[in-house]
């Protein structure tokens, strides 16, 4: 555009003889420049693209990616603060040969302000190339709002927009905001000032001072702001200036759904299925009408889609499916979004899209904003992003190359993500474009990434995926490519795969050897050892609950090697007495895959390395581990207790060094472990494995021997017969003492928490960590006693005293029996509330 301006300056200095020729040249060059930039899309640069703002003008002094607040008072109204954000590539966007950026007008919900949009406006939209103006509506402090059809001029075409018998309205709150309440019914609830005129005044100023594409002006808003975008689309003053609207949990009042007054306006709406504030689905006798939880009537989303589709002269009722590659990233969120569209038959790209999402009256989810951004950038407004794969289908364990490019700024923070996967377990797979040698020459704006052997997500699970380009610190794609499929492992391969333990009966002191074979090998095939109780019909019930596992190609847990043998053997350390299954997984990407075969084996005999381990221990019982090494003494040994967490692999639970030697005994107790160490005592109930490990070097260790045991659950008598007795009331700042009585002595890590009464429902607390105060009941502190270090004084009766830090309010006391490591709780709360007075 600046090149065009300079050519016109040449024209102004030309002689009459050269004027006509130069004018033709200028016009031709203008057409060539903008047609090359924007393809077939129209481009309408604002006056701000020609002249930099002067001091005191909007945007003066702002650089790319920066923002500033500005205040404006339209005549006869109220002063309001708005916020201008410039895109991160604004210097480029305002320069010659690059199209001007789109403009996004953002409108807050009822009672909000220009700050409500947060990082969506401050970071994401500018990174996607938008100029953003977040505005503030009229109203008294805390009551900022937007006037739209029915909000302050009810009754409407179909009568009052609310059930007047259930509300008195809010007109009096807006008496200072242009409302004459003598004319109002009980349904008025927003400002009476002209919000459309307010927006147009700011828009005029923005176009004059800031470089934007006047053909790509979008309006979006949450709740009341979303309702207002419909007003902008139907008002003849504002509609011709909009490219489209994106209302979020906002719908027109009943009787005010008219569709756009200009045919060129697109729409993507997002509405919560369980929204009680602005219900999108009819909950009345009229399928086109909804009513909120108080009194106000709205138009159903289905009726809005129908009205917009018919107003634009399209066929259908706005219920056409949204699928295929033209889905604006909607498909990457699985079942989160249920979307339909109207005007799909139009060749000019104008669409009406409506989505019902799984949620309530909420505006900030990624599955809301990602499709909206993609929708707004779909018409040529993006930075020329392409993301492609070489073919539509790939075999399992086949490497996948993704080519990408963007006309946007170079960066070393781009990522390619694959959204999709198995329908039962959608996933997101990520590769940074700078992995390997992708950015050796510095930041990039194009290249190829490979989802292959060198990436942790390989092989990719069978399923359908969509490749997208993102910035690493963002969740919303800059652009996406066509979907592709990854095939399943053929059934004939799975049926012929075999796994065979070397011995069917193994000594508890011996390693476990397992052979395998398969007619076709894949990368990162692996074998896991499972307890017989965790395998049903020769399939693991929970693939994460293995005792040991190894990649067959590498004979390790890392999987960095590229080997994929068709047959061979792996060796596992001793696992302890019991009956097990060895399970051979052809597919490393999913624990519940059908691509697994299992074979049973037993570990029998006397364990001569780990001795005298009981089959089961009471919760909080001492665990004494006696060990002996049959061969050379240990270099630097440890006794390690591993725990099997539900839904996850086994984890390190407790560990004690035994040094060098050939035998010894180690006790695991509250005194020897300490309740405030990284692994807390007592160990939680469940399955455990105790192993003797020789720490041969800092980077090498070997399991010498293992045995299994259980820890029992906490007996119910501890918490069912416990009583807690706080006083009825305490003064502000007074120490709160809560007396407890238990039929048994407390455990080492039993603690008491103080909760606000509303947090305790039916005697339970949903999140015990969200307490107002807490102390170990045995110590009366948040640390072990300085003398005993382990709170050994664990009497069944006592008083826990909180030092007066509780603020005013109504509370309950709860005793927490904390089963450590993964936040499993049993608890008992006081039957009576107590009050901390507000008399400070």
N, C-alpha and C positions, 0 to 999 in steps of 0.2 A: 504494500500500500504506500509506503514511503517512497518507493521508486516512482510510483504513479504521481505522487505529489511533486516530486522534483521535475518530472516531465512537464507537468502543468506550469511550473515556474518558468521552464524554458519557453513554453507557449506565450506566457505573458510578456516576454522580452522579444518575441519574434517580430519580424517585419511582416506586413500584409502579404508579401509574395510567398513567404514560407509558412504562413499560418495554417492554411487548409491542409497542406501535406503533413505538418506536424500533428494537427488535430486527429487526422486519420490514424497516424502512427500511434498516438497516445491511446486512442480508443482500442486499437487492435492489441497493443501491449497489455492494456488493462484487462481485456477479456482473456488473453493468454495466461497472464499471471494468476488470476483468480481461478480460472478453470483448471489449471495445472495443480493449484493448491487444493481445491475442494472438490475436484471431479465434477459431478453433475449437480451438487448441492449449491444452493444460492448462498452468497456471502454478502453481508451488509455491514461493513465496518462502521463503528460509531465515530462521531467527531473526535472523541478522545484518542483515536488511533493516529490522528494527524498532529495534534499538539500535546506536548507534555503539560501536566497540570502546573499552574503557577502557584506561588506561595499563597496560602489561605484557601486554595481550591481543594476539592475532594481528592484524596490520594497523593497529595504533595508529599514528597520525601519518602514514600514507601518503596521498598525494594521487593524483588520476587520472594513470594512466600511469607510476606509480612502482612500485618493487619493493623487497623486503627479504628477507634470509635469516633463517631461524629454525631452531633445533635442538630435536630431540625424541628421547627415549629411551623406547620402550615397555618396560614392566617385563620384566626378564630378558633383554634384548637389548642392542643397541649404540646409542650416540648417533649420530644422522645429521642432516645439514644439508639443509634443503629451501628452496625459493625461492617467494615469493608475488609475482605481478605483478597489478596492478589495471588494468582497461581505461582507455583514454584518456578515455572519457566516463563514468567511474564516478560522478561527482557527479550526473549526470543519471540514470544507471541506478538509483541508490539512492534517487532522489527520488520524489515522489508522481506517480502517473499513468503511469509508465514501467515496463515489465516489468524484473525483475531480470536481470542478465546470466548467460549460460551459464558453466559451469565446465569448464576443460580440465585434466585430470590428465596430466602428461607423465612418461614413464619412459625413462631412459637405457639405452644398450646395456651389455654386459658390461664391467665395469671403469670405467664412466663415473661421472658425478656430476650434480648439479642444474644445472650450468652448460652441459651438453652441447647443449641445445636452441638456445642462442645467440639470434640476432635473431628466429627464428621465435616464441619465447616472449616475448622482451623487447620487441619492436616490433610484429610483424605481428599476432599473436593479440590483444594489447591494443587495437590500432587497429581490429580487427574486432569489438570488444566483449566479449572473453573475459576472465574472471578465470582466471589460469593458476597452477597449483601444480606446479612441477617438483620431483620428489622424488629422493632418493638411497637406493639399496638397501643391504642389509646385506652385510658382508664385510670382510676385512682391507684395509688401505690398498692402493689400486690394483686391488682385486678386488671392488668393489661389484657386487651382482647382485640378481636377482629370482627367487624360488622359484616354479616352475610345474610342471605335470604332467610327471613324469619327470626333472626337472633334478636333484633330490636325493632321489628315492624310487624310482629304477629298481631292479629290473625292474618294468615296467608290465603292463597287460592282455595285451599281445602279446609280452612278454619284455623283455630289456634294450633300452634306447633307444640303444645304440651297439654297435659291434663291439669287444667287450672285448679281443680279441687285438691290437688296434692302439693301445690307449691304457691308461694306468694311472689315468685320471681326475684330478680335482682335489680330492677330498674332503679331503685333508690340509690344503690351503690354507684350508679353511673349518672347521677344528676349533674355532676360536674363535667361529664363527658358527653354533653350534647343531648341528653335524654329529657323529654317532657313526659313525666310519668303520668300526667293526667290523661294522656292519650294511650297509655300502655295497658295491655292485659297482663296476666300473671306469668306470661311466657318470656318476657324480655330478660336477656341475661348478658348482653355485651354492650360495648360502647355504641353510641348513636352517631358519632362522627363518621364521616365518609372514609372508610378504610381504603377503598379503591383509589380515591383522589390522593390520599397520603402516599400510596405506593407509586402512583404515576409521577408525583412530584420528585420523589427520590430517584426513580428510574430515569427521568429527564436529566437530573444532575449527574448521575453515574455515567450515562451515555456521553455527556458533554466532556467529562473529565477523565474517564477511564476508557481504555481500548477494549471493546467487547464486540462480539458479532450480534447485531440486532436481530438476526434471523435465528439465533439460538438462545433465546431467553426462556428459562425454565422456572417454574414456581413449585415449591414443595413445602409441606408443613405438617405438623403433628397436631392431632385432635382439633381444637378450634382453628389452628393454622391450616390444617388439612381441609376443613370445611370451607375456609376462606379461599383456597385455590379454586374451588368450584365457582365461587363468586367472580373471581378474576376471569375465569373461562367463559362465563355467561354474560358479563358486563360488556357492552359494545365499546366502551372506552378502552378497556384493557385487553380484551381478547385478541384483537389483531396484532398485538405486540408480543404474544406468547408463542413459543414453539410447542410447549406442552406443560402439563401439571403432573405432580406425583403426590397425591394426598396420602397421608399415613394415619390410620385410625380416625379418619374424618369423613363424614358423609353429609349431603344436603339435608336440611330439615324436610319433613313431610310436606309435599306440595311445592317444593322448590327445585326438583330435579328436572332440568330442561335440556341438558346437553350443552355443548359449546355453541357460542354465537358465531364462531369462525370455524370454517371447515378444516383449517390447517392445524388444529391443536391436537396433539397426542395426549394420551392419559395412561398412567400406570398407577393403580390404587392398591394399597396394602391395608387389610383389615383383619383384626383378631377374631378367631372363631369364638372364643369365650369372653369377648369384650362385653361388659355390662354397662359401660359408660356411653359408647356409641355402637350399639349392636348392629352387625352387618347382615344378620340372618333374621328373617321375620320371626317375631315372638308374639304376634297379634293375629287376629282373625283375617287380616288383609296380608297376602303374601308379599306385598310391596312396601309394607309399613313395619317399623320396629319402634320399640319404646325402651328407654334406658331404665336404670334401676330406681330413678326418682320420678320423673314425670314427662320428659321431653320426647317428642316423636321425630324419627328420622326415616329417610328413604333407604330401603334395603339395597345392598350392593348389587344384587341381581337386577333390580329395577334400574339402578344407575347405569349398569353395563348396557342394558337394553336401550335406555334413552340415548346414551352417547352413540351407540352403534347406529340406531335409526336416524339420529340427527345428522350424522355424517353421510347419510345416504347409502349405508352399507347393508348387505343382506345378513340375515340371521339375527340373533338376539344377544350377541356378545358371549356365547357359550362355546365357541370353537376351541378345541384343545390347543394348548401351548406345548409343542414338542419339537423334536428334530434339533438341528443346529441353531435355529433361530429362537432360542429360549432365554436369552439374556442372562445366562447363568442360573436360571431357576432350577434346572435339573440337577445341579450340583448339591442341592440341599435335601435330596431324598424326598421324604414325605412331609417336610416342614411346610411346603407351600402347595396349595391347590389353586391353580391358575387357569383362567380361560381368557379368550380374546375375541374381539370383534374387528371387522374390516380386514381380515387376513387375506381377502381376495384382492385388495388394492395393490397396484403395482408401484405406487409412489412411496410405500413404506410407512404410511400413517396407520397407526394401530391404537386400539383401545384394549388395555390389559387390566384385568382385575384378579387379585390374589387374596385368598383366605389363608392366613397362617395359623399355626398351632400356638395360640397365645392369647393374652388379654389386651388391655388398653396400654400398649407399650410401643415405643417408637425407635429403639436404638439397637435392634438385633442386626447382625450381619446379614442374615437371610432376608431382611427387609431392604437394606441399603445397597447390597451388591447388585441385585437385579435392577434397582432404580438407576444407579450410576451407569450400568451397562445399557439400559434403555435410553437414557439421555445422550449417551455417547455413540449410540448405534447409527446415527444418521450422518456420519462423517465428522462428527465433533470430536472423536477420539484422536489420539496422536498417531494415527496411521498404524495401529498395532495388528500384527499378524502372528498367529500361533498355529502351526500345522504339524501333522505327522505324515509319514510316508505312505501309509495305507490304513484302511478302515478296520482291519482285523490282524491280530498277532497271535501266534502260538504261545502256549504256556512256556515260561522261562526264555522267551525270545526278547532280546534287548530292544528298547523302544527309543528312537531318536525323535526329539521335538525341535523343530526349527522355529525361531522367533525373531521378530524385529519390531522396532517402534521408532517413529519419527520424533519421539519425545527426547528428553535429555539423557545423556549417557550416565550410567550408574553402575556401581559394583554391588548394589543391594537388590537387584532383580532376582526373582525366583520363578521357576516353573512348577506349578502344582497340578496334580491330577486329582480331580474331584470325582467321586463315584465309587465303583467297586461292587462287591457282592451286595445285593439288595438287602440281605439280612444284617450286614455290618458295613455300612458306607464308611469310607475312609478318605483321608487326604494324604497324598504322597508328595514329598517335596524334594527338589534338587535346586541348590543355589547355582546360578549361571556361572559363578566364579569358581565352582568346584573344579579341581584339576588345573588346567591351564587356561580356563575361560577368560580370565582378566589379566593375563601376563602383561599386556600392553596398556593396562589402565582400565578405567570404566568403559562399559560397552553399551550399545543400544541394539544389539542383535547377535545371533549366533546359534549354536546347536548344543543341547544338553541331552544326556543319555541316561535313561533309567535302565541300569544294567548291573553287571556283577559287582562293580565297585560302589554301588549305592546300597545303603542298608535296607531299603524297601524291596529289594529284588530277591526272588522273582515276584512280579506283581500278581496279586490274586486275580482269579478269573472274574470278569465283570465288565461293565461299561464305564468308560471314563471320559472326562472332558478336560483337555489341557488348557491351563490359563496362565497368564503372566501377571505377577504381583510384585510389589515391593516387600521386602522381608519383614518390615515392621507393621504391615497392614494386612487386613483380612479380606479386603474387597479387591477382586481382580481388576486390572487395568484393561484386560481384554481376554477373550477365550477363543479357542478354535473348535472345529467340529469334533464330535465324540468318536471314540473308537472302542473296539471290543478286544478283550483278552480271552482266549479260548480256555476251556477246562482241560485237565489231563484226561486223555481217552480212557474209557472204562477197561479196555483190554490191557492197558499198561498196569492199571491198579490191580486187576484180577490176577496178573502173573507175578506181581512183586512178592518177595518172600523175606521173612526175618526168622532166624533160628538161633536161640541161645546155644553156645558151644556145649554147655552141659545143662541137663534138666534139673540136676540137684547139685548145688554149689555150696562149698564150705563158707561160713561167715567171715573167715579170714582171707578168702580168695577174691581176686578181681573177677568181674563179670564180663565174659567175652561174648560178643554177639556178631553173627554173620548176617549178610544181607545180599539180595540180588534183585535186579529189575530189568525188564527188556528194553527200557528207555530211561536214561539218566537225566536228571535235572540239577540245576545249581542248588546248593544248600539243602539237600536232602538230609534228614537227621533222624536219630534214634533216641528215644526217651525210655526211662525205666519208671514204671508205675506200680503202685500197690494194687493188688488184685481187687480191692474194694472200689477202686477208682476206675475200673474197666468193666464195661457191660457189653455183651455180645461182641467181644473183641474190639471195642472202640473205647477210647478214654472218655469218661463222663466230663472231665474238665482237663483239657490238654495242658493247662499250666501247672498241674499238681504232680509234676515228675520229681523223682528223687535225683536223677542225674540225666544229662543229655549231651550229645555230641553231634556235630556235623560229620557225615560219613566221608566227605571228600577231604576234610582237613584233620579229622580226629581231634577237634577242639571246639570251643564255644564261640569262636570269633568269626569263622566263615569267610576269611579274607582270600583264601586260595580259590583258584578257578577250576579246580578238579571236580569232575562229576562222574565218578566211577559207576559202572553197572553192577559190580559185585565187590565184596571185600569183607573186612571185619573191623570192629572197634572194640576197645577194652575200657571198662568202667571200674572205678575203685570199689571196694567192699561197701555194701549197702545195709547190712544187718539182717537178722533172722526174719523170715517171713516168706510170703508167696507174692510173686511179682509178674508183670508182663513187660516184655521188651516190645516197643511199638516203633515201626519204621514208617516215617512220614515222607512221602514223595513231595509234599507241598509244605514249605516252611511258613507260608503266609497266613495260615488259619489253623487254630487248634481244633476246631470242630469240622475239619475237612473230611470228606469221605476217602481221601487218598492216603489211607493208613492201614497197615496190617500189623497184628499183634500176636505174640506167642508167649505162653506161660512158662515160668521156671520157678524153682524153690531154692531158698537159702536155708540149709538145715545144719544141725550140729551145735557144738559148744563154741561160743565166742571167746577166744583166748586172748584177745586184745582189749576189748571194752568189756569189763566184768561187772557183775552184780547190779545191773540196771534193772529196775522194776518195770513191769509192763505199763503201769499207770501210777501217777502221783497226784496227791491232793493239790488243789490250788494253794500256793504259798508253802508247800512242803519242801524241805531240804532235798537236793539232788546230789548224791555223792557218786562221783565217777572214779572207779578204780581202773587203771590201765597198765598194760605191760606190752613191751615190744619184743617179739620173738627173735628179731635179727639184731643188727647193729643199733646202738643207742641213738636217740633222736639228736639231730643237730640243734634245733631250736623248736620245741614242740608247743602245740596249743590244743586245748580241749575246746571244741566249738559245738554249740547247740544251734541247730538249724530249725526254723519253724516253717510250717506249711500254711501260708495265708490263703483264705478262700479266694479263688479267682486269680491268684498270682503264683509265680514261681516261688520256691522256697527261699527264705531270706535268713541272713545271719541274725540270730536272736541274742545269744550270750557267748562270750569268749573269754578264756583265761589262759595266760601263758604258763607252761609247765617247764620251760627251759630245756636243757639237755638231760639225757638220762634214759634208763631202760624201763622204769616203772614208777608208779606213784598213785596218789589219790587226790582228787580235787573236789571241794564242796562248793555248791552253788546255793547261797542263802542270801537273805537280805543284808546280813552283816558283811558278807564277802563281796557282794555286788554293789550295794548302795542304790537307793531308789532314785537318785538324781543323776546317775550315770546315763550315757547315751542309750543303753539297753536296760530298761527298768526291770526291777523285781517286783512282784512275782511274774514268771513267764505266763502268757495267756493260755487258756485252755486250747486243746487241739493236738494235732500230730506233731511229733518232734523227732529229730535225728541227732544223736550225739556222735561226733567223730573225733578221732585223734589225727591231727595234721602235723606233718613235719615241715616247718618253714625252712626249706633248704637254702634259699637265698632270698633277697628282697623281691625278686621277680619270679620265684619258683617255689612251689609247695607241692606236697604229695599227701593224699589221704592214706593213712596207714590202716585204719579200721573204723567201722561204724556200728551203731546199734540204734534201735528204735524204741520210743516210749510215748506215752500219752500224758497230758495234763488234764485233769478233770475240771468241770465247770464249778463255779461258786455255788455252794448249797443255798437254796432259797431262804433258809432260816436266817441267813445273815441280813438280808434286806427286807424280807416280808415281816419279820417280828421286831425290826428296829423301830424305835420311837425317837422323834426330834421335838424338842420343847423350847422354842424361843419365847420371850416375853411378848405381850401384846403390842407394846409401843416403846419406842426409844426416842430420846431427844436428838436433835441434830448434833452430830459430833460425838455422841455418846458411844462407848464401846458396846457392840452387840454380842451378847453371849448366848450360845445355843447349846443346851444340854442334850446329850444323846444317851440312849440305853440300848445295848445290843445283847442278845443271848450268848454271843461268842466274842472273843477278843478280836479287835480289828486286824485287817491285813496291813502290811507295811505301807502300801501305797493308797490306802483309803483316804479320800479327801472330802471336804465339805465345801459346797458352793452356795452362794446367795444369788437368787434369781428374782427378777421382777415378776409379780404374780401372773401377768399375762403370758409369761413364757412357760408357765407350768399348766399343762392341759391334761386332765385325767390322771394326775399324779406323775406325769412324765415330762421330760424336757427334750425337745427335738435336737438341740445342740448344746450339750453340757459345757462346752468350752466358752459359750457366750454368757458368762456369769458376770455379776457385778463385783464379786470378790470371791476368793477361794483360799483355803489353807489345808495342809495335811492335818487330818484329825488327830493322828498320833503325836504330832510335833507341835501343832498350833502355829506353824510357820509355813512359808513356801520353800524352805530349805531344810535339809536334815539337821537334827540337833548337833551343835558344835562338839558336844562331848561324845555321843554315841555314833554320830554320822549316819544312822539308819532308822531312827524313830522306833527303837525297840520297845519302848513303853507303849504297848498297844492294848490298853484295857478296853473292856466292853462298855464301860460307863465313864463319862467325862463331860467336859464343857469346852467348846471351841469358841475363842474370843476374837472378834474382828475389831480393829482398833479405831473405829469411828470414821472411816473414810467413805462410808456409804452416804450417798446423797438422799434427799427426801424421796419418799415413795412407799409403795406397799410391796412386800417381799415374801418369799418362802425360802426356807433352808432345805437343801437336799444333800444327802450323803451319797457319794459316788464311789462305787467299787470298780476301780479302773483296771481293766484287763489290758495290759500295755501293748505296745508295738503298733497296733492299728486301730486304736480308739474304739474298742468294744467296751460297752458299759453295762452295769447293772446299777440301779439307783433307787433311792427311797426319799420322798419329799415330805416335809412336815404337813400335817393336816390343816394346821392353822396358819393364817397369814400374820405378819407383824408389820408395823408401820414405823418408818423413820420420819419424825415430824419436820415440817418446814419452819423451824423456829430459830434458825441461826441468827 
